[in-house]
Amino acid sequence: MNAAELKFKDCYALRDLPYFKLNERGKIALNLPDAPPIVDMHTHLGFYFLAAPPIDYHRKTPSVKHNFPERRAALDLSVYSGVNLTQVRRNGMFSDYSTTLFSNKGPNATYTVPNLIAEMDRAGVEKSVVLALDLRFGSDISGAYLDCTAGEDRLIPFCGVNPFSANWEKKMDDCVERGARGLKVHPYAHMAPPSHPKVMKLLERWNKTGLPVLFHTSYNGLEPSFLRKFSGMEFYEEPIKSFPETNFVLGHAGMNFYPEAISLVKTYENAWLEIDGQPPHQIQDMIEQVGSERMLFGTDWPFYPLVMPLAKTLIATEGEPEARKNILSANAYRLLGLDK
């Protein structure tokens, strides 16, 4: 498809593609009977920090207030999704998350377990990895996520552990004991690059668990500029090289610096690409350069509606059923040790 054919007035206009329809309730939904099962490797629930009361993660709300709206927001699938969000409501997104310091209301109150599962049902997603963040101050999102996903076999929790906290070893051990299936490392949350000595010490201990790590990688202009110094692609090789027994997933596949992410996957067998937000032509480039066997589908919900990155992946794998199956679920089954 050419660039003009990848522009839509909003996510609901994706029904013009052969992959989607409006369901009986008038909501955009997957319409692909032969689609393989889908595992989403990159989602979040709502956040709350400092003085904010806990979110009711079991509450179903009439709608989900995605950071990038499903309706009335121009959509260009030919660019990285963060570019779309920057153009549509960058300041609005910051407003959404500033309230998480003192309130459990607003958009974050809609990022709940039943709302995620309802959207998964519409998008044909079988399971989702839910990624917690652990800031350097005032947060226990890992504990909250482990609580609200307990007993829900469609949601797979990854914990976040602050390597600067005094009791990070105990926090890590508790998370694993309570069922965390992986670790999320976010340079912005830690305000430190993944090669920082304290993060490396964290990864050295995590290496003993045999469970994967998902890194947030790189930047695209959506984030405040002072945070970008923590997430440059040059900081990821040291941990990947140092702990070859651990599988490292490069979340966002390096964003607009995806060639550097590809280079890491070519060099290290324990490096994987999680492609949420990547446009079709860059996904195709990844398939051509490294094959589809270490590529993983993700969405970054609730920043984006599930159908937005799903459309990109389906377009990129048109006519390539093996690559589509690998990316949408087969690789995730293998990485996470899931039963097919």
URGI-V258209 format. One record per backbone hydrogen bond with DSSP energy under -0.5 kcal/mol. NH is the residue of the N-H (numbers start at 1). CO is the residue of the C=O. E is the energy in kcal/mol with one decimal. If there is no record, write none. Layout:
nh->NH co->CO e->E
nh->NH co->CO e->E
This chain:
nh->5 co->2 e->-0.6
nh->6 co->2 e->-0.5
nh->6 co->3 e->-1.2
nh->7 co->4 e->-1.3
nh->8 co->75 e->-3.2
nh->11 co->70 e->-1.3
nh->12 co->70 e->-0.9
nh->13 co->10 e->-0.9
nh->14 co->11 e->-1.5
nh->15 co->12 e->-1.4
nh->16 co->13 e->-2.0
nh->17 co->14 e->-2.1
nh->20 co->17 e->-1.1
nh->21 co->29 e->-2.3
nh->23 co->21 e->-0.5
nh->23 co->27 e->-3.1
nh->26 co->23 e->-2.4
nh->29 co->21 e->-2.8
nh->30 co->122 e->-3.1
nh->31 co->19 e->-3.9
nh->35 co->32 e->-2.4
nh->38 co->124 e->-0.6
nh->39 co->328 e->-3.4
nh->40 co->127 e->-2.7
nh->41 co->39 e->-0.7
nh->41 co->297 e->-2.5
nh->43 co->129 e->-1.5
nh->44 co->301 e->-2.2
nh->46 co->111 e->-2.4
nh->49 co->100 e->-3.2
nh->50 co->138 e->-2.1
nh->51 co->101 e->-1.5
nh->52 co->49 e->-2.5
nh->57 co->55 e->-1.3
nh->59 co->56 e->-1.4
nh->66 co->64 e->-1.4
nh->67 co->302 e->-1.6
nh->68 co->303 e->-2.0
nh->69 co->67 e->-0.7
nh->75 co->8 e->-3.0
nh->77 co->6 e->-3.0
nh->77 co->75 e->-0.5
nh->79 co->76 e->-1.1
nh->81 co->277 e->-1.4
nh->83 co->80 e->-1.8
nh->84 co->80 e->-1.0
nh->85 co->81 e->-2.2
nh->86 co->82 e->-2.4
nh->87 co->83 e->-2.1
nh->88 co->84 e->-2.1
nh->89 co->85 e->-2.4
nh->90 co->86 e->-0.9
nh->93 co->89 e->-2.2
nh->94 co->90 e->-1.7
nh->95 co->91 e->-2.0
nh->96 co->92 e->-2.3
nh->97 co->93 e->-1.9
nh->98 co->94 e->-1.8
nh->99 co->95 e->-1.1
nh->100 co->97 e->-1.0
nh->101 co->98 e->-1.4
nh->102 co->99 e->-1.6
nh->103 co->99 e->-2.4
nh->109 co->106 e->-1.6
nh->110 co->107 e->-2.3
nh->111 co->108 e->-1.3
nh->112 co->110 e->-1.5
nh->113 co->57 e->-2.5
nh->114 co->57 e->-0.5
nh->116 co->112 e->-2.5
nh->117 co->113 e->-2.5
nh->118 co->114 e->-2.1
nh->119 co->115 e->-1.8
nh->120 co->116 e->-2.5
nh->121 co->117 e->-2.4
nh->122 co->118 e->-1.6
nh->123 co->119 e->-2.0
nh->124 co->120 e->-0.7
nh->124 co->121 e->-0.7
nh->125 co->120 e->-2.5
nh->126 co->38 e->-2.5
nh->126 co->124 e->-0.5
nh->127 co->38 e->-1.4
nh->128 co->154 e->-2.6
nh->129 co->40 e->-3.3
nh->130 co->156 e->-2.6
nh->131 co->43 e->-3.3
nh->131 co->129 e->-0.6
nh->132 co->130 e->-0.6
nh->132 co->158 e->-2.0
nh->135 co->133 e->-0.5
nh->136 co->189 e->-0.9
nh->141 co->133 e->-0.5
nh->144 co->140 e->-1.8
nh->145 co->141 e->-2.8
nh->146 co->142 e->-2.6
nh->147 co->143 e->-2.0
nh->148 co->144 e->-2.4
nh->149 co->145 e->-1.8
nh->150 co->146 e->-0.6
nh->150 co->147 e->-0.7
nh->152 co->149 e->-2.3
nh->153 co->151 e->-0.9
nh->155 co->152 e->-1.7
nh->156 co->128 e->-2.8
nh->157 co->155 e->-0.6
nh->158 co->130 e->-2.9
nh->159 co->182 e->-2.2
nh->163 co->161 e->-0.7
nh->165 co->162 e->-1.5
nh->168 co->165 e->-1.1
nh->171 co->167 e->-2.3
nh->172 co->168 e->-2.6
nh->173 co->169 e->-2.5
nh->174 co->170 e->-2.7
nh->175 co->171 e->-2.3
nh->176 co->172 e->-2.3
nh->177 co->173 e->-2.3
nh->178 co->174 e->-1.9
nh->179 co->176 e->-1.2
nh->180 co->175 e->-2.5
nh->181 co->157 e->-3.3
nh->183 co->212 e->-1.9
nh->184 co->159 e->-3.3
nh->185 co->183 e->-0.5
nh->185 co->214 e->-2.4
nh->186 co->184 e->-0.5
nh->187 co->185 e->-0.5
nh->190 co->186 e->-2.1
nh->191 co->187 e->-1.6
nh->192 co->187 e->-1.4
nh->196 co->193 e->-2.0
nh->200 co->196 e->-2.8
nh->201 co->197 e->-1.9
nh->202 co->198 e->-1.9
nh->203 co->199 e->-2.5
nh->204 co->200 e->-2.2
nh->205 co->201 e->-1.8
nh->206 co->202 e->-2.4
nh->207 co->203 e->-2.2
nh->208 co->205 e->-1.3
nh->209 co->206 e->-2.4
nh->210 co->206 e->-0.6
nh->210 co->207 e->-0.7
nh->211 co->206 e->-0.5
nh->212 co->181 e->-0.6
nh->213 co->247 e->-2.5
nh->214 co->183 e->-3.2
nh->215 co->213 e->-0.6
nh->215 co->249 e->-2.8
nh->216 co->185 e->-2.2
nh->217 co->215 e->-0.5
nh->217 co->251 e->-1.0
nh->218 co->231 e->-1.6
nh->227 co->224 e->-1.5
nh->228 co->224 e->-0.5
nh->228 co->225 e->-1.1
nh->230 co->227 e->-1.9
nh->231 co->228 e->-1.3
nh->235 co->232 e->-2.0
nh->236 co->233 e->-1.3
nh->240 co->236 e->-1.6
nh->241 co->237 e->-2.9
nh->242 co->238 e->-2.3
nh->243 co->239 e->-1.7
nh->246 co->243 e->-1.7
nh->248 co->246 e->-0.5
nh->248 co->270 e->-3.5
nh->249 co->213 e->-3.3
nh->249 co->247 e->-0.5
nh->250 co->248 e->-0.6
nh->250 co->272 e->-3.1
nh->251 co->215 e->-2.3
nh->251 co->249 e->-1.3
nh->253 co->250 e->-2.1
nh->254 co->251 e->-0.9
nh->255 co->252 e->-1.9
nh->257 co->254 e->-3.0
nh->258 co->255 e->-0.8
nh->260 co->257 e->-1.1
nh->261 co->257 e->-1.2
nh->262 co->258 e->-2.7
nh->263 co->259 e->-2.1
nh->264 co->260 e->-1.6
nh->265 co->261 e->-1.9
nh->266 co->262 e->-2.4
nh->267 co->263 e->-1.6
nh->268 co->264 e->-2.6
nh->271 co->268 e->-1.4
nh->272 co->248 e->-2.4
nh->273 co->294 e->-2.8
nh->274 co->250 e->-1.9
nh->274 co->272 e->-0.5
nh->275 co->273 e->-0.6
nh->275 co->296 e->-2.5
nh->278 co->275 e->-2.3
nh->280 co->77 e->-0.6
nh->282 co->279 e->-0.8
nh->283 co->279 e->-2.0
nh->284 co->280 e->-2.6
nh->285 co->281 e->-1.6
nh->286 co->282 e->-2.1
nh->287 co->283 e->-2.3
nh->288 co->284 e->-2.4
nh->289 co->285 e->-2.1
nh->290 co->286 e->-2.8
nh->291 co->286 e->-0.6
nh->291 co->287 e->-1.7
nh->295 co->292 e->-1.2
nh->296 co->273 e->-2.9
nh->297 co->327 e->-1.9
nh->299 co->42 e->-0.9
nh->300 co->42 e->-2.8
nh->301 co->42 e->-0.9
nh->303 co->300 e->-1.8
nh->304 co->300 e->-0.6
nh->308 co->305 e->-1.3
nh->309 co->305 e->-0.7
nh->310 co->306 e->-1.6
nh->311 co->307 e->-2.2
nh->312 co->308 e->-1.3
nh->313 co->309 e->-2.0
nh->314 co->310 e->-2.5
nh->315 co->311 e->-2.3
nh->316 co->312 e->-2.3
nh->317 co->313 e->-1.6
nh->318 co->315 e->-1.2
nh->320 co->317 e->-2.5
nh->324 co->320 e->-2.4
nh->325 co->321 e->-2.5
nh->326 co->322 e->-2.5
nh->327 co->323 e->-2.6
nh->328 co->324 e->-2.6
nh->329 co->325 e->-1.9
nh->330 co->325 e->-2.4
nh->331 co->326 e->-2.3
nh->333 co->329 e->-2.8
nh->334 co->330 e->-1.8
nh->335 co->331 e->-2.8
nh->336 co->332 e->-2.8
nh->337 co->333 e->-1.0
nh->338 co->333 e->-2.1
